[in-house]
Amino acid sequence: MNLIMVGCDFRSASVELREKLAFDDAKRDRALDELLARFDCEAVILSTCNRVELYLARGDGIAPPHSDQIRSFLAEFHGVEAAALRAVLVEQTQTDAVRHLFRVAASLDSMIVGEGQIAGQVKRAYETAMRRSACGPILHKLFQHAFVAAKRVRTETGISDGRVSVSSVAVDYVREVFDHFDDKTVLVIGAGKMGELTLRQIQRLKPQKILITNRSPEKAIAMASACGGFAVPWDDLESALAQADIVLSTTGAAEPIVTQARWKRVRSRRARGAVVILDIAVPRDFDPAIHDGDQTCLFNIDDLKKIQEQTLANRRRYLEPAEAIIAQEQARFLSEWTRRKRGPIIARLTQDVDQKRRIIIDQLMSRLNGRMTAEDRQFIEKAFHLFQNRILHGPITALDDSSHEGSTLLDALRKLFRLNDPE
């Protein structure tokens, strides 16, 4: 197995450079075709917002493209100066490349450890390579085993437990207060990017109604149209607050838009039960004094970030057992690959020695014909068979015990026993 990974990620390359090296679907298809034509190798391209990695492999005895060739390919393909890539591209080969892919697929190498998207992205990269006939026996086995390793990490540790984005943490808070949402009204105050991201998470809860209000009525109408909600005039904010069960506020106001006095007026008009207010604006939109933990549950961005940080800290506790799983699966993959690779050689070696033993026994029996009993013949057969097994025990055991030196021993066996590769 001759394997190399060359790429960059959020640690080694800026987002601007990663954007230049990114592959959309059309580029990835074309790049896979070009890699096959230029290097006659297996190839998988993994391209996400945080990493761009090329996995290339060739069969035993044929070296894969080296990092300089891959760097030149990337520079040429994307129209980037090769010198700009020299300092940012990272190279992993052989067993290190195996471990790297397993860690990537298991989200141990992600910006947010345990995030769930990378496994699907690795799978899509593999499936694309399969569709383009770029994924041969080496990368097929490697990526299939990477999925097994990732699943073990996900199911046997708590590294994926809990939400880690502010928007998803916010929704988890909402779920702690309400057990159903088909009768709930959501009010979004402001039309900023964070509000949109959090609203997308809340929409998955399928609330009954979504109200949008913003100082700019055009923005409120556009956002309401995009989410199937209703735009509310800014002057009707208190009326909308009185209707809402869940409030998501993300304006850019310099001062709180809902003071304690204003909230008292709203509360006197409310006919509904508890309200959850997610104030993710900075500065804050709601006076923190309105929180009572009973009918009014107010959470600000700092509250949500504390939960986010605690979740990440909890996930980091599982890094050690997760890394242990990766090490186990790496060793298992290498052992299975070595066994698969040495199997034909062992079979040919056993067959060759067995054939020579048969010739010698037949000659001996022919010469001693009539001078031996059936028991003598059986004893001689067993003795030669035992001798054969003891002769082969050393080479076969050496292959079983070897991992890193497997190719060297196989080559030595081929030469020592004059074993030719099958047609």
GIVEN-V527104 format. One record per residue. N is the residue number from 1. RES is the residue in one letter. PSI is psi as a letter, one per 40 degrees, with the letter a starting at -180 (NA if undefined). OMEGA is omega in degrees with one decimal (none if undefined). Layout:
BEGIN
n=N res=RES psi=PSI omega=OMEGA
n=N res=RES psi=PSI omega=OMEGA
END
This chain:
BEGIN
n=1 res=M psi=h omega=175.9
n=2 res=N psi=h omega=-169.9
n=3 res=L psi=h omega=175.5
n=4 res=I psi=i omega=171.3
n=5 res=M psi=h omega=174.5
n=6 res=V psi=h omega=-179.8
n=7 res=G psi=a omega=177.9
n=8 res=C psi=i omega=177.1
n=9 res=D psi=a omega=-175.7
n=10 res=F psi=e omega=178.3
n=11 res=R psi=d omega=-171.0
n=12 res=S psi=d omega=-174.3
n=13 res=A psi=i omega=177.9
n=14 res=S psi=i omega=179.1
n=15 res=V psi=d omega=179.3
n=16 res=E psi=d omega=180.0
n=17 res=L psi=d omega=178.2
n=18 res=R psi=d omega=177.1
n=19 res=E psi=d omega=179.7
n=20 res=K psi=d omega=-177.5
n=21 res=L psi=e omega=-175.1
n=22 res=A psi=i omega=177.9
n=23 res=F psi=h omega=167.2
n=24 res=D psi=a omega=-174.4
n=25 res=D psi=d omega=-177.7
n=26 res=A psi=d omega=179.3
n=27 res=K psi=d omega=-178.7
n=28 res=R psi=d omega=177.9
n=29 res=D psi=d omega=-178.0
n=30 res=R psi=d omega=-179.6
n=31 res=A psi=d omega=177.8
n=32 res=L psi=d omega=178.4
n=33 res=D psi=d omega=-178.6
n=34 res=E psi=d omega=178.2
n=35 res=L psi=d omega=178.9
n=36 res=L psi=d omega=-177.2
n=37 res=A psi=d omega=-174.1
n=38 res=R psi=d omega=-171.9
n=39 res=F psi=e omega=-179.2
n=40 res=D psi=f omega=-175.6
n=41 res=C psi=i omega=169.6
n=42 res=E psi=i omega=-177.3
n=43 res=A psi=i omega=169.0
n=44 res=V psi=h omega=179.3
n=45 res=I psi=h omega=176.0
n=46 res=L psi=h omega=-177.9
n=47 res=S psi=h omega=177.2
n=48 res=T psi=a omega=179.6
n=49 res=C psi=d omega=-176.4
n=50 res=N psi=e omega=-178.8
n=51 res=R psi=i omega=170.9
n=52 res=V psi=h omega=-175.2
n=53 res=E psi=h omega=176.1
n=54 res=L psi=h omega=175.9
n=55 res=Y psi=h omega=-177.5
n=56 res=L psi=i omega=-177.3
n=57 res=A psi=i omega=172.7
n=58 res=R psi=i omega=-179.8
n=59 res=G psi=i omega=-179.0
n=60 res=D psi=i omega=178.1
n=61 res=G psi=e omega=179.9
n=62 res=I psi=h omega=-177.2
n=63 res=A psi=i omega=175.4
n=64 res=P psi=i omega=175.1
n=65 res=P psi=i omega=179.0
n=66 res=H psi=i omega=-171.3
n=67 res=S psi=d omega=178.7
n=68 res=D psi=d omega=178.3
n=69 res=Q psi=d omega=-179.6
n=70 res=I psi=d omega=177.1
n=71 res=R psi=d omega=178.6
n=72 res=S psi=d omega=178.0
n=73 res=F psi=d omega=-179.7
n=74 res=L psi=d omega=179.8
n=75 res=A psi=d omega=-179.7
n=76 res=E psi=d omega=-175.7
n=77 res=F psi=d omega=-175.7
n=78 res=H psi=e omega=-178.9
n=79 res=G psi=f omega=-179.6
n=80 res=V psi=i omega=177.2
n=81 res=E psi=h omega=-179.6
n=82 res=A psi=d omega=-179.9
n=83 res=A psi=d omega=-179.4
n=84 res=A psi=e omega=-178.3
n=85 res=L psi=e omega=-173.0
n=86 res=R psi=d omega=-174.7
n=87 res=A psi=e omega=-172.0
n=88 res=V psi=d omega=-178.3
n=89 res=L psi=h omega=-180.0
n=90 res=V psi=i omega=-178.9
n=91 res=E psi=h omega=172.3
n=92 res=Q psi=h omega=-179.7
n=93 res=T psi=i omega=173.3
n=94 res=Q psi=b omega=-175.2
n=95 res=T psi=d omega=177.6
n=96 res=D psi=d omega=178.2
n=97 res=A psi=d omega=176.3
n=98 res=V psi=d omega=-179.4
n=99 res=R psi=d omega=-178.8
n=100 res=H psi=d omega=-179.7
n=101 res=L psi=d omega=179.7
n=102 res=F psi=d omega=179.5
n=103 res=R psi=d omega=177.7
n=104 res=V psi=d omega=-178.1
n=105 res=A psi=d omega=-179.5
n=106 res=A psi=e omega=179.1
n=107 res=S psi=f omega=174.0
n=108 res=L psi=e omega=-179.3
n=109 res=D psi=e omega=-176.4
n=110 res=S psi=i omega=175.1
n=111 res=M psi=d omega=173.8
n=112 res=I psi=h omega=-176.2
n=113 res=V psi=h omega=178.1
n=114 res=G psi=e omega=179.9
n=115 res=E psi=i omega=-169.2
n=116 res=G psi=e omega=-173.3
n=117 res=Q psi=d omega=-169.1
n=118 res=I psi=d omega=-179.3
n=119 res=A psi=d omega=177.9
n=120 res=G psi=d omega=179.1
n=121 res=Q psi=d omega=176.4
n=122 res=V psi=d omega=179.7
n=123 res=K psi=d omega=179.1
n=124 res=R psi=d omega=177.5
n=125 res=A psi=d omega=178.3
n=126 res=Y psi=d omega=-178.4
n=127 res=E psi=d omega=176.6
n=128 res=T psi=d omega=178.8
n=129 res=A psi=d omega=177.3
n=130 res=M psi=d omega=-179.6
n=131 res=R psi=d omega=-179.9
n=132 res=R psi=e omega=-178.7
n=133 res=S psi=f omega=-179.8
n=134 res=A psi=e omega=-175.4
n=135 res=C psi=h omega=-179.1
n=136 res=G psi=a omega=-174.0
n=137 res=P psi=d omega=-177.6
n=138 res=I psi=d omega=-177.3
n=139 res=L psi=d omega=175.5
n=140 res=H psi=d omega=179.4
n=141 res=K psi=d omega=-177.4
n=142 res=L psi=d omega=-176.6
n=143 res=F psi=d omega=175.7
n=144 res=Q psi=d omega=179.4
n=145 res=H psi=d omega=176.8
n=146 res=A psi=d omega=178.7
n=147 res=F psi=d omega=176.9
n=148 res=V psi=d omega=179.8
n=149 res=A psi=d omega=-179.1
n=150 res=A psi=d omega=179.8
n=151 res=K psi=d omega=178.1
n=152 res=R psi=d omega=179.7
n=153 res=V psi=d omega=-177.2
n=154 res=R psi=d omega=-174.5
n=155 res=T psi=d omega=-175.0
n=156 res=E psi=e omega=175.0
n=157 res=T psi=i omega=178.1
n=158 res=G psi=f omega=-172.3
n=159 res=I psi=e omega=178.8
n=160 res=S psi=e omega=-177.0
n=161 res=D psi=i omega=173.4
n=162 res=G psi=i omega=178.4
n=163 res=R psi=i omega=-178.4
n=164 res=V psi=e omega=173.4
n=165 res=S psi=i omega=-179.4
n=166 res=V psi=d omega=-177.4
n=167 res=S psi=d omega=-179.0
n=168 res=S psi=d omega=174.3
n=169 res=V psi=d omega=178.4
n=170 res=A psi=d omega=-179.8
n=171 res=V psi=d omega=176.9
n=172 res=D psi=d omega=175.4
n=173 res=Y psi=d omega=-178.5
n=174 res=V psi=d omega=-179.4
n=175 res=R psi=d omega=178.0
n=176 res=E psi=d omega=-178.4
n=177 res=V psi=d omega=-176.4
n=178 res=F psi=i omega=178.0
n=179 res=D psi=e omega=173.8
n=180 res=H psi=i omega=-170.6
n=181 res=F psi=e omega=-175.8
n=182 res=D psi=e omega=175.5
n=183 res=D psi=e omega=-173.7
n=184 res=K psi=i omega=176.0
n=185 res=T psi=h omega=178.7
n=186 res=V psi=h omega=175.9
n=187 res=L psi=h omega=175.9
n=188 res=V psi=h omega=179.7
n=189 res=I psi=h omega=-176.1
n=190 res=G psi=i omega=-176.5
n=191 res=A psi=f omega=-179.1
n=192 res=G psi=i omega=-176.8
n=193 res=K psi=d omega=-179.3
n=194 res=M psi=d omega=177.0
n=195 res=G psi=d omega=178.8
n=196 res=E psi=d omega=-179.3
n=197 res=L psi=d omega=-179.2
n=198 res=T psi=d omega=178.3
n=199 res=L psi=d omega=178.0
n=200 res=R psi=d omega=178.1
n=201 res=Q psi=d omega=-178.5
n=202 res=I psi=d omega=-179.9
n=203 res=Q psi=d omega=179.5
n=204 res=R psi=e omega=177.2
n=205 res=L psi=e omega=178.6
n=206 res=K psi=g omega=176.8
n=207 res=P psi=i omega=-178.9
n=208 res=Q psi=d omega=-174.5
n=209 res=K psi=i omega=175.4
n=210 res=I psi=h omega=177.3
n=211 res=L psi=h omega=179.6
n=212 res=I psi=h omega=174.1
n=213 res=T psi=i omega=-177.9
n=214 res=N psi=i omega=178.2
n=215 res=R psi=d omega=174.9
n=216 res=S psi=h omega=-177.6
n=217 res=P psi=d omega=179.9
n=218 res=E psi=d omega=178.8
n=219 res=K psi=d omega=178.6
n=220 res=A psi=d omega=179.9
n=221 res=I psi=d omega=-178.9
n=222 res=A psi=d omega=-179.4
n=223 res=M psi=d omega=178.9
n=224 res=A psi=d omega=178.8
n=225 res=S psi=d omega=-177.4
n=226 res=A psi=d omega=-175.9
n=227 res=C psi=e omega=-178.8
n=228 res=G psi=f omega=-178.6
n=229 res=G psi=a omega=-177.8
n=230 res=F psi=h omega=177.3
n=231 res=A psi=h omega=179.5
n=232 res=V psi=h omega=177.5
n=233 res=P psi=i omega=-178.5
n=234 res=W psi=d omega=-179.5
n=235 res=D psi=e omega=179.6
n=236 res=D psi=f omega=-176.4
n=237 res=L psi=d omega=-176.9
n=238 res=E psi=d omega=177.7
n=239 res=S psi=d omega=179.2
n=240 res=A psi=d omega=178.0
n=241 res=L psi=d omega=179.9
n=242 res=A psi=d omega=-179.4
n=243 res=Q psi=d omega=-166.1
n=244 res=A psi=i omega=170.7
n=245 res=D psi=d omega=179.9
n=246 res=I psi=h omega=-179.2
n=247 res=V psi=h omega=177.0
n=248 res=L psi=h omega=-174.0
n=249 res=S psi=h omega=-176.5
n=250 res=T psi=f omega=178.9
n=251 res=T psi=i omega=176.2
n=252 res=G psi=f omega=-176.8
n=253 res=A psi=i omega=-179.9
n=254 res=A psi=d omega=-179.7
n=255 res=E psi=i omega=177.1
n=256 res=P psi=h omega=177.7
n=257 res=I psi=e omega=176.9
n=258 res=V psi=h omega=177.7
n=259 res=T psi=i omega=178.5
n=260 res=Q psi=d omega=179.8
n=261 res=A psi=d omega=-179.7
n=262 res=R psi=d omega=-180.0
n=263 res=W psi=d omega=176.3
n=264 res=K psi=d omega=178.3
n=265 res=R psi=d omega=179.7
n=266 res=V psi=d omega=-175.8
n=267 res=R psi=d omega=179.0
n=268 res=S psi=d omega=-179.1
n=269 res=R psi=e omega=-175.6
n=270 res=R psi=h omega=175.5
n=271 res=A psi=e omega=-176.3
n=272 res=R psi=i omega=-177.5
n=273 res=G psi=b omega=-175.6
n=274 res=A psi=i omega=176.1
n=275 res=V psi=h omega=175.8
n=276 res=V psi=h omega=-179.4
n=277 res=I psi=h omega=178.0
n=278 res=L psi=g omega=-177.4
n=279 res=D psi=g omega=-177.3
n=280 res=I psi=e omega=177.2
n=281 res=A psi=i omega=172.9
n=282 res=V psi=h omega=-0.6
n=283 res=P psi=i omega=-174.7
n=284 res=R psi=i omega=-179.8
n=285 res=D psi=d omega=-175.6
n=286 res=F psi=h omega=174.7
n=287 res=D psi=h omega=-177.6
n=288 res=P psi=e omega=-177.8
n=289 res=A psi=e omega=-177.9
n=290 res=I psi=e omega=-179.5
n=291 res=H psi=h omega=175.6
n=292 res=D psi=e omega=177.3
n=293 res=G psi=e omega=-179.0
n=294 res=D psi=c omega=179.0
n=295 res=Q psi=d omega=179.3
n=296 res=T psi=h omega=179.9
n=297 res=C psi=h omega=-176.1
n=298 res=L psi=h omega=176.9
n=299 res=F psi=h omega=178.3
n=300 res=N psi=i omega=-174.4
n=301 res=I psi=d omega=178.7
n=302 res=D psi=d omega=176.9
n=303 res=D psi=d omega=-177.9
n=304 res=L psi=d omega=-179.8
n=305 res=K psi=d omega=176.6
n=306 res=K psi=d omega=177.6
n=307 res=I psi=d omega=178.5
n=308 res=Q psi=d omega=-179.1
n=309 res=E psi=d omega=178.6
n=310 res=Q psi=d omega=178.1
n=311 res=T psi=d omega=179.0
n=312 res=L psi=d omega=178.0
n=313 res=A psi=d omega=177.7
n=314 res=N psi=d omega=179.7
n=315 res=R psi=d omega=-178.0
n=316 res=R psi=d omega=177.1
n=317 res=R psi=d omega=-176.6
n=318 res=Y psi=e omega=-178.5
n=319 res=L psi=d omega=-177.1
n=320 res=E psi=d omega=177.5
n=321 res=P psi=d omega=177.9
n=322 res=A psi=d omega=178.4
n=323 res=E psi=d omega=178.2
n=324 res=A psi=d omega=177.3
n=325 res=I psi=d omega=178.8
n=326 res=I psi=d omega=179.4
n=327 res=A psi=d omega=178.6
n=328 res=Q psi=d omega=-177.5
n=329 res=E psi=d omega=175.3
n=330 res=Q psi=d omega=-179.9
n=331 res=A psi=d omega=-179.5
n=332 res=R psi=d omega=178.6
n=333 res=F psi=d omega=-178.4
n=334 res=L psi=d omega=179.1
n=335 res=S psi=d omega=179.8
n=336 res=E psi=d omega=-179.6
n=337 res=W psi=d omega=178.6
n=338 res=T psi=d omega=179.3
n=339 res=R psi=d omega=179.7
n=340 res=R psi=d omega=-177.4
n=341 res=K psi=d omega=-175.2
n=342 res=R psi=e omega=-176.6
n=343 res=G psi=d omega=-179.8
n=344 res=P psi=d omega=179.8
n=345 res=I psi=d omega=179.0
n=346 res=I psi=d omega=179.3
n=347 res=A psi=d omega=-179.5
n=348 res=R psi=d omega=177.9
n=349 res=L psi=d omega=-179.9
n=350 res=T psi=d omega=-179.8
n=351 res=Q psi=d omega=-178.5
n=352 res=D psi=d omega=-179.5
n=353 res=V psi=d omega=179.8
n=354 res=D psi=d omega=179.6
n=355 res=Q psi=d omega=179.5
n=356 res=K psi=d omega=176.9
n=357 res=R psi=d omega=-179.4
n=358 res=R psi=d omega=-179.9
n=359 res=I psi=d omega=-179.1
n=360 res=I psi=d omega=-179.9
n=361 res=I psi=d omega=179.9
n=362 res=D psi=d omega=178.3
n=363 res=Q psi=d omega=-178.9
n=364 res=L psi=d omega=-178.6
n=365 res=M psi=d omega=178.8
n=366 res=S psi=d omega=-178.0
n=367 res=R psi=d omega=-177.2
n=368 res=L psi=e omega=-176.2
n=369 res=N psi=h omega=178.4
n=370 res=G psi=e omega=-179.1
n=371 res=R psi=e omega=-178.8
n=372 res=M psi=i omega=172.9
n=373 res=T psi=i omega=177.7
n=374 res=A psi=d omega=179.2
n=375 res=E psi=d omega=177.9
n=376 res=D psi=d omega=-179.9
n=377 res=R psi=d omega=-179.1
n=378 res=Q psi=d omega=179.7
n=379 res=F psi=d omega=179.6
n=380 res=I psi=d omega=178.5
n=381 res=E psi=d omega=-178.4
n=382 res=K psi=d omega=-178.7
n=383 res=A psi=d omega=178.4
n=384 res=F psi=d omega=179.6
n=385 res=H psi=d omega=177.5
n=386 res=L psi=d omega=177.9
n=387 res=F psi=d omega=178.2
n=388 res=Q psi=d omega=-178.4
n=389 res=N psi=d omega=-178.9
n=390 res=R psi=d omega=177.0
n=391 res=I psi=d omega=-176.8
n=392 res=L psi=e omega=-175.5
n=393 res=H psi=d omega=-177.8
n=394 res=G psi=d omega=-179.9
n=395 res=P psi=d omega=-177.3
n=396 res=I psi=d omega=178.0
n=397 res=T psi=d omega=178.3
n=398 res=A psi=d omega=177.0
n=399 res=L psi=d omega=179.2
n=400 res=D psi=d omega=-176.6
n=401 res=D psi=e omega=-174.7
n=402 res=S psi=i omega=171.9
n=403 res=S psi=d omega=-177.6
n=404 res=H psi=d omega=-175.9
n=405 res=E psi=e omega=-174.6
n=406 res=G psi=d omega=-177.6
n=407 res=S psi=d omega=179.5
n=408 res=T psi=d omega=-179.7
n=409 res=L psi=d omega=178.0
n=410 res=L psi=d omega=178.4
n=411 res=D psi=d omega=179.7
n=412 res=A psi=d omega=178.7
n=413 res=L psi=d omega=178.3
n=414 res=R psi=d omega=-177.6
n=415 res=K psi=d omega=-176.4
n=416 res=L psi=d omega=-176.8
n=417 res=F psi=e omega=177.6
n=418 res=R psi=f omega=-179.0
n=419 res=L psi=h omega=178.0
n=420 res=N psi=i omega=177.0
n=421 res=D psi=i omega=-179.9
n=422 res=P psi=i omega=179.0
n=423 res=E psi=NA omega=none
END
